[in-house]
Amino acid sequence: MGLRARLERRRAEEELEAGNAARADDNLARLRQEDPDAAAVLTASFTAARHNRRTQDQLVLQLQRYAALKHQAGRMDLYDRIFA
C-alpha cells in the first residue's frame, strides 16, 4: 500500500472515529437530561477524549462507575443508550 493510500485510509478512519464520538456525545447529552446519575457521573465527552489522554482516562472511569450504578439498579438499557 502506497503512502497516498495509507493517508487516505487514515483520514477515513479519523472521520469515522470523529463521527462515532459525536454520536456518542449527542446520546450522552440526551441521557444527561433524562437520568440524574448520568448528569452527575458522566462529565467528560467522547470528542474531547479522542484528543486528550487524561480526558480519555477520566471518561473510562466515569463510564465504569455509571455502568456499575445502572447494573445495580437493573437499568443497563440506559448505559446502552450511550452507544446506540
C-alpha positions as CSV (number, residue, x, y, z in Angstrom):
1,M,0.0,0.0,0.0
2,G,1.4,3.3,-1.0
3,L,1.8,6.5,1.1
4,R,-1.2,8.2,-0.6
5,A,-3.5,5.1,0.1
6,R,-2.3,4.9,3.7
7,L,-3.0,8.6,4.2
8,E,-6.5,8.3,2.7
9,R,-7.2,5.3,4.8
10,R,-6.1,7.1,7.9
11,R,-8.2,10.1,7.0
12,A,-11.3,7.9,6.5
13,E,-10.6,6.2,9.9
14,E,-10.4,9.6,11.6
15,E,-13.7,10.7,10.0
16,L,-15.4,7.6,11.2
17,E,-13.9,7.9,14.8
18,A,-15.0,11.6,14.9
19,G,-18.5,10.7,13.8
20,N,-18.8,7.9,16.4
21,A,-17.6,10.3,19.1
22,A,-20.0,13.0,18.1
23,R,-22.9,10.5,18.0
24,A,-22.0,9.2,21.5
25,D,-21.8,12.8,22.8
26,D,-25.2,13.5,21.4
27,N,-26.6,10.4,23.0
28,L,-24.9,11.3,26.2
29,A,-26.4,14.8,26.2
30,R,-29.9,13.4,25.9
31,L,-29.2,10.8,28.6
32,R,-28.0,13.5,31.0
33,Q,-31.3,15.3,30.6
34,E,-33.2,12.1,31.5
35,D,-31.0,10.4,34.1
36,P,-29.7,12.3,37.1
37,D,-26.9,9.7,37.6
38,A,-25.7,10.4,34.0
39,A,-25.7,14.1,34.6
40,A,-23.7,13.7,37.9
41,V,-21.3,11.0,36.8
42,L,-20.6,11.4,33.1
43,T,-19.0,14.8,32.7
44,A,-16.3,14.1,30.1
45,S,-17.0,13.9,26.4
46,F,-16.1,11.4,23.8
47,T,-14.9,14.1,21.4
48,A,-12.5,15.6,24.0
49,A,-11.3,12.1,25.0
50,R,-10.2,11.5,21.4
51,H,-7.6,14.2,21.7
52,N,-6.6,14.1,25.4
53,R,-5.3,11.1,27.2
54,R,-6.2,12.5,30.6
55,T,-9.8,13.1,29.5
56,Q,-9.9,9.6,28.0
57,D,-8.8,8.1,31.3
58,Q,-11.4,10.2,33.1
59,L,-14.1,9.1,30.7
60,V,-13.3,5.4,31.1
61,L,-13.5,5.7,34.9
62,Q,-16.8,7.6,34.6
63,L,-18.3,5.0,32.2
64,Q,-17.3,2.2,34.6
65,R,-18.9,4.0,37.5
66,Y,-22.1,4.7,35.6
67,A,-22.2,1.1,34.3
68,A,-21.9,-0.2,37.9
69,L,-24.7,2.1,39.1
70,K,-27.0,1.1,36.2
71,H,-26.2,-2.6,36.7
72,Q,-27.0,-2.4,40.4
73,A,-30.3,-0.6,39.5
74,G,-31.1,-3.1,36.8
75,R,-31.1,-0.3,34.1
76,M,-28.3,-1.3,31.8
77,D,-30.6,-0.1,29.0
78,L,-29.7,3.5,30.0
79,Y,-26.0,2.7,29.7
80,D,-26.5,1.1,26.3
81,R,-28.2,4.3,25.0
82,I,-24.8,6.0,25.1
83,F,-23.5,3.7,22.3
84,A,-26.7,3.3,20.3
